[in-house]
Amino acid sequence: MSRTMLDLAMFKESFGMALSAIRSNKLRSSLTLLGIVVGIFSIISVMTAMEVLRNSIEEGIMQLGANTVQLQKFPPGGPGGGRNRWRFRNRKNITYEQAVQIRDKATLAEAVGIEAWEFGRIIWWNGEKTNPNVSVAGENPEGLATNDWVVASGRGIMNEDLDLSRRVVVLGVPVAEKLFPPAVNPVNEQIRIDGSVYQVIGVLAPKGGVLGGNQDNLVLMPITTFFQKYGKDKDIHVMVKALNREVFDDAVEQSRMILRAARNVTPGDEDDFGYFSNDSIVKQFDEFTLYFRIGVLVIASIALIAAGIGIMNIMLVSVTERTREIGIRKAIGAKKRDVLYQFLTEAVILCMIGGILGVLLGIIAGNVVIGLWLGTSVVVPWDWAAIGLGVCSIVGLVFGVYPAWKASTLDPIEALRYE
């Protein structure tokens, strides 16, 4: 018989004996497993929850289209606190004229969207009204593409609408569903916003929500019409969509330089505006959660070390209880290596069972707690699951070595005399 076949036969025998030993001491094994389960559960549940949040951000908060950067008065995340709040609030708004300069001069841009916002509005139609939480945006035609909005029915905003300042609007799905019964097509209907009447020309396809919010609860109108109603002294957002991914960074830098020149920023001074892209949002989230993840890993590691000590203790007890069995095995020809392999296998299997339970419970908990709240799809962190099971194997090996070595070095004659 080849060496490989002998090793496989020895592994099969050790595996069977390990399972038999675990089954014969169910309560003791379960209590020993608990520490491993808690440690792995802590890691996997948190990492699953973080991955669910990250996916929610990628699917939801990424309101921008692909290869798009947004320039605005405030940095991503708003004004901030303390002195930063006043520093950012004292910045001058980005003006429509400055935004137009970017649109006209950005040679690396496929489209440049320009927009301004009003929040907390009520929309009326035939006595029906929305809650006072609808966002109203003034947009140019490119604003739909750069925000990744798709018109599901009707049409979007056109240049003619801007030139003539037409009183037309495109509705988000929640607004349309709130105002109009299923039998009524919103397109060509008349709605009222802040006392003014507008004609509905289209309805957007839904984009979904993020962190419990709803990105679709909005109304779009031509930006010139928006200025007539709400004034032109608004902070303008500029969305620059690069020609392709390869020139994205260059397009961002070009747009920054155009805006700096338009705002008379002195060379060497920092930008007096903020900008962000989809990638920067995800990067900011990863940086924000980094120390939290590290903290969880440290706590979980302590739990795993404590569990490892428990496994070493229970394996030493097992060696003592099975001294006569070890003596019989050695008397009929078992070598040190065979006994060592048997007890190491038992320690690793014990840890792996705990690891598998911890991984499964962690994935379930992470998806239930965060995934159901956000309504996102199920996430399985395969990388962390593999890391968790790998750590369990290491814990089993490290803390199982001494009991296994002690068992393998027992004198067979003395072991057979043990009562």
Salt bridges, closest charged atoms under 4 A:
ASP7 OD1 - ARG3 NE 3.66
ASP7 OD1 - ARG337 NH1 3.99
GLU13 OE2 - ARG329 NH2 3.81
GLU58 OE2 - ARG54 NH1 2.90
GLU97 OE2 - LYS232 NZ 2.80
ASP104 OD1 - ARG103 NE 3.20
GLU115 OE2 - HIS237 ND1 3.39
GLU118 OE1 - ARG121 NH2 2.51
GLU118 OE2 - LYS234 NZ 2.26
GLU160 OE1 - ARG166 NH2 3.52
ASP161 OD2 - ARG155 NH1 2.82
ASP161 OD1 - ARG166 NH1 2.92
ASP194 OD2 - ARG121 NH1 3.26
ASP235 OD2 - HIS237 NE2 3.85
GLU253 OE1 - ARG256 NH1 2.84
GLU270 OE2 - ARG87 NH1 2.84
ASP271 OD2 - ARG256 NE 2.82
ASP271 OD1 - ARG260 NH1 2.62
ASP272 OD1 - ARG263 NE 2.95
ASP279 OD2 - ARG245 NH2 2.55
ASP286 OD1 - ARG54 NE 3.08
GLU321 OE2 - ARG28 NH1 3.02
GLU325 OE1 - ARG322 NE 3.34
GLU346 OE1 - ARG322 NH1 2.84
GLU414 OE2 - ARG417 NH1 3.57
